Amino acid sequence: MGICKNWPLIVILSFFAITKSSASVVVSTYAQDPDTLKVRRLLDSGKHYLFKPDEHIEDLDKSKMFLDQAIALSDSLGLKRYKYEAIKYLGTNYLQRQNFKEGRKYYNKVNDYYQRAGDKEKRGDLWLVYGNYARALNNYTEAELSINRAIKIFKESNNRLKEIGALKQIADLHHVSGQTELAISELLEVLEKYQEIGYKNLHYTYDLLSTAHRRKGDLKVAISYGLKAVESMEATKDTLAAAVFYSRIAHAYRDMGNVEKSIEWYIKEINLFLSSDMYSGRRFRDTQYLVSLLIAQDRANEALTIVKKMDAKYPNTEYAIELNLNFALVYQALGDYEVSEKYFLKILDDFKSNYIPETLKSEVLIQFGKFYLEQKRYAQAKYYFAEAKVDQVRLNMADTRDLQLSLFKVDSASGDYLNAIRHLQLYNILNDSLINETKVKEIEKLQIEYETSKKEQNIALLTNQSELQKIQLAQSKTTKNLILTGLFFLITFIIILYIQFKIIQKRNKAINKKNDVLEVLIEEKEWMNKEIHHRVKNNLQVIISLLNSQSKYLKEGIAFNSVTDSRNRMQAMSLIHQKLYKPQGNDSIDIVNYISELVTHLQDSYHSNHKINLQTEVDSPYIGVTQATPLGLILNEAISNSIKYAYPNNKNGIISISLKNVNDKDIMLEVSDDGIGLPIDFNIKTIDSLGLSLIKGLSKQLGGTFELISDAGVRIIVVFPKQQFIEQKSIQKIKKKLD
């Protein structure tokens, strides 16, 4: 298993940042102890070879040797802190060899040590570094598990800054693993969280947003975030990753076809490398991009000068592939194909002996294909395009577009016109997505705005620094006063709300109490009404019984008939109270059922031997309690008269009872028979009859009118208002009296 090249700069930087504070404490504590100093020297030597730029396998072997010695010596001296520091670096040594099994084993030992010591911060830092190494080796699943483990630890230790930083690394991990939309969403959340805690170094987050939008093909937004990253970097004077930020902007301009701007930003980046000892694998790869752009501008000699400077600055580098590719491209542009092919063949030898990331390998093989395409050696060009395996790696949209154009040329020259057309169509689709006039204008406008803003900021900083301080002090005082005023009003508002709440609560309690009392009163009223109806019914039954007893001592005649009539009237009223007492309710009675029972009782009472059929026609089957008693008595009198007088000699007949709605307000009761009718000389005004007098009086009590008609029998008609209209009139009368 070989050494992994292209380690992210952040892995090394984060590792040193994590160990810096603890190392300084250890040195100060044991500075006077010779044995401790010896352990420290062994540790320093191990770290030197472990993090050596352009390291080789021999460097890792030397690092392991020193770290093994440091572990053994510190263990014998009982220096646990040094022992586990050395174990941690030994685990890192295995990670750089891509031996994750051994690396994880040593990291777990260090984790257990930190856990026993209760040091959550170091545990979180440990798994953060482990996750970065896993990401560098494209082991995204292990990387995400490790970083999430660090996030959980930082949450427990309430370290908000490190927690957000780890969330940013999760977003970056999703980005490199192809989950671009998820990564953008997470990075925007990270940006918001950083701003909440007042963190100033936002350029790293802006940079990741720029990269994600570039992969998405949204170059306008990519450049916007790239310029924001540079602006934030300059404002905070944190220029550690300046080359990275310049590179991102140059890539975006290259993708959208703005060659001049792309060259400008690449030159900024390369000059930074040439003027410093900054370590980054991107220095050769971005040199390649710059070289390609210069060649496209017929500036091949200028490109050759830059490549030679990089070769002189970084001789015998492990990035020989990138350097040789740059030489190959320049000599190809200068027309020296023999020298160019020699450099290409060197790269093929490096492929066999070194670990090469698949994306880089694909990009180099594509250049091979273009080299042979230019010489019209189409078979070899097609071979290397196929070897690039672009379907298995994630190229950005611009590189994919350029590849489709190259494949179109190869297939056209080879006579494969069907595939050539397909590649040309794909090229046009990708080209339209990346470059359009509107985007170019917007990006140029964005660049001008950035440069103008930068100049204005420099002028403001030079001329108005003291004024800004005064404004800041005034704003601080104003903000403080506003906060205090706001707090005062907020507290006052809360107190008022609380008082109102207590008042409403008290009122609600009183209302609920009254409601409870009313419910009890209603229940008592209902019970009392039922009890009254029950007692009235019982009293009426007693009277009926007395009348029955009295009738036994009377002979047929006026007295006997009077007692019978009185008993029937009592029975009519008793039936009403009996029905009102039943559980169905005490507001109304079923008039149809009542009539049937009343007729049956009257037939039995008058010992009627002839058959009398009863016909009823009722619109409203229920009658209110107020109207039930007078209506029942009217029915009793009318039906009694029909049974007694309408059918002499036991003649059969029909008694019809109709109770209909005349209109919305009135009801009409009609009782008729098909008997012999009234005598010819009958005069209702002169006749002295208790029954008719009762019907007249009861009709008046109902608020209605009474009519007696003799026509093929007798018809008694009573028209009276419905109960609800009587109640409305009563309420209106009461209101008038109150007014």
Sequence and secondary structure as in RCSB ss.txt:
>XXXX:A:sequence
MGICKNWPLIVILSFFAITKSSASVVVSTYAQDPDTLKVRRLLDSGKHYLFKPDEHIEDLDKSKMFLDQAIALSD
SLGLKRYKYEAIKYLGTNYLQRQNFKEGRKYYNKVNDYYQRAGDKEKRGDLWLVYGNYARALNNYTEAELSINRA
IKIFKESNNRLKEIGALKQIADLHHVSGQTELAISELLEVLEKYQEIGYKNLHYTYDLLSTAHRRKGDLKVAISY
GLKAVESMEATKDTLAAAVFYSRIAHAYRDMGNVEKSIEWYIKEINLFLSSDMYSGRRFRDTQYLVSLLIAQDRA
NEALTIVKKMDAKYPNTEYAIELNLNFALVYQALGDYEVSEKYFLKILDDFKSNYIPETLKSEVLIQFGKFYLEQ
KRYAQAKYYFAEAKVDQVRLNMADTRDLQLSLFKVDSASGDYLNAIRHLQLYNILNDSLINETKVKEIEKLQIEY
ETSKKEQNIALLTNQSELQKIQLAQSKTTKNLILTGLFFLITFIIILYIQFKIIQKRNKAINKKNDVLEVLIEEK
EWMNKEIHHRVKNNLQVIISLLNSQSKYLKEGIAFNSVTDSRNRMQAMSLIHQKLYKPQGNDSIDIVNYISELVT
HLQDSYHSNHKINLQTEVDSPYIGVTQATPLGLILNEAISNSIKYAYPNNKNGIISISLKNVNDKDIMLEVSDDG
IGLPIDFNIKTIDSLGLSLIKGLSKQLGGTFELISDAGVRIIVVFPKQQFIEQKSIQKIKKKLD
>XXXX:A:secstr
     S  HHHHHHHHHHHHHHHHHHHHHHTT HHHHHHHHHHHHHHHHHT TT  HHHHHHHHHHHHHHHHHHH
HHT HHHHHHHHHHHHHHHHHTT HHHHHHHHHHHHHHHHHHT HHHHHHHHHHHHHHHHHTT HHHHHHHHHHH
HHHHHHTT HHHHHHHHHHHHHHHHHTT HHHHHHHHHHHHHHHHHTT    HHHHHHHHHHHHHHT HHHHHHH
HHHHHHHHHHHT  TTHHHHHHHHHHHHHHTT HHHHHHHHHHHHHHHHTS    THHHHHHHHHHHHHHHTT H
HHHHHHHHHHHHHSTT TTHHHHHHHHHHHHHHTT HHHHHHHHHHHHHHHHHS   HHHHHHHHHHHHHHHHHT
T HHHHHHHHHHT GGGS   HHHHHHHHHHHHHHHHHHT HHHHHHHHHHHHHHHHHH  HHHHHHHHHHHHHH
HHHHHHHHHHHHHSHHHHHHHHHHHHHHHHHHHHHHHHHHHHHHHHHHHHHHHHHHHHHHHHHHHHHHHHHHHHH
HHHHHHHHHHHHHHHHHHHHHHHHHHTT  TTHHHHHHHHHHHHHHHHHHHHHHHHSTT SSEEEHHHHHHHHHH
HHHHHTT  S EEEEEEES  EEEHHHHHHHHHHHHHHHHHHHHHSSGGG  EEEEEEEEESSSSEEEEEEEE S
S S TT  TTT   HHHHHHHHHHHHTT EEEEEESSSEEEEEEEE HHHHHHHHHHHHHHHH 
